[in-house]
């Protein structure tokens, strides 16, 4: 039986970073996969989760903790062509004045596509409320959708 990136990521729903001075060893391990110098789970870790899942399945990955780094991985698809399984959603983070996908060095967020619902994108990702969860985001925050496997 083949497992999708989405299905594997679902197994980690509920994993949370620790408040205060402590760090969740699992979150810290995901972060250190791509940056061994990370010292705590206060570092944004959405890209770490996607990289960790891709690494486990031997899929292409960004090898970066920057969410927008995923805009250069895999094959671009439209949001209407997105499918639950191996598609990654890259979003703007912050206010509406954030730059578009042509600016890689800007805040972002990344996770696995989990569907559309009432004009909102559903994303299975890490560091959503300091946990792995499924959350909804408005379509105007979309920077790109990338398919990790054909």
N, C-alpha and C positions, 0 to 999 in steps of 0.2 A: 504494500500500500504506500503510495506516495503522499507526502505531507506537504502542504503549502506553507509559505512563510507566515501567512495570516493565521493558519491553524496552530502553528508552533508558538507564535506570539500570544495567542489567546491563553495558552497555558500559564503565562506569567501575569495575567490580569490580577490586580490586587497587590502586587509587589510594590512596596513604598520605600522612599528614602526615609532615613531616620531624622527626626527633628533634633535641633541642638548640635552638640559637639560630636555625637556618634555618627557612624555611617553604616548603611546597609552593605554588608560584604558582597552581596550579589550585584548591587548597583555599582559599587566600586570596581568590581571585577569587569563588568561590561565597559565602564569608562576606561579602564587600564588596558583593554584590548587594543585600543587605538592611541592611547596617550598614557604610557606607564608612569608619568610624573604626577598624575592626578592624586590628590591627597584626601579628598572627601566627596560625599555625594551631593554637595551643594552646587557642584558644577552642572550646568544644563546637560541632560543625558538622553534626550529624545533620539539623537543620532546614534548614541551608543547602543540603544536597544535594537534599532534597525540593523546596525552593523553586526551586532551579536547574533541576531537571527539569521542574517545573510551568511555570516561566517559558519554557523552550524550547518547550513544547508549547502555550503560551497557555491553560493550565488555571488554575482558581482556585488561589490560593496565600495563605499566611498573611502573607508579607512580614515575618516575624519570625524571629529565631534561637531563640526559645523553643519547645521541642518541643510543649508543651501548647497552643500557639497554633493548632495544626492541629485541635483539637477544635471550632473554630468555622468550619471550611472544608468545603465540600462537603455531602454528604448522609449522615446517620448510617446505618450498616447493622450488623447483628449479625456476630459472628465466624463464625457458621455460614453466613451469607449472603455472606461476603467472597469476592471473586474476585481472582485474579491479573490485574493489568492496571493499573487506576487506583485501587485501594483503598490507603489509608494507615492504618497501625497506629500508635496512640499508646499509649505504655507509661509506667508508673511507673518511676522510676529510683531506685536506692538500696534501702533496707530495706523490710520489709513494713509499716512504720508510716507510709508516705507517704500523703498524702491522696488522695481520689478525684478524679474529673473536674470536680467543682464548684470546685476550687481550681486556678486557672490559674497562679498564681505559686508553683510548686513544681517540683522536678526532674522531668524526663521524658525520653523518647526517642521518636523517630519514624522511620519508614521505610516502605517499600512491602511490602504483604502478599505473602508468597512461599509460603503454604500452611500446613497443619497436619500435624504428624508426631508420632505417639505422645503426644498431649496437649500438645504444644509448638507455639507459633506460630513460623513461620519468617519472618524479616524481612530484606529487602534494604535496607541503610541505610548511611549514612556514620558515621564515628567509632565504628565497632564494631571494637575492637582497633586504634584509630587508622587505620582503613582503610575503604574501601567493601567490604562483604562481605555474605554471607548468614549470619545467626546465628539460633539458636533461643532462645526466651524462654518461661518458664512462663505459662500462661493467667492466673494470679492477678495478673500485672502489667498486664493489659489495662485501659486507660482508655477506649478507643473505637476504632471503625473508621469511616473517612470515605471516601466514594466521590467522587472528583473529577469524574467524568463519568458521565452516564447512558447 
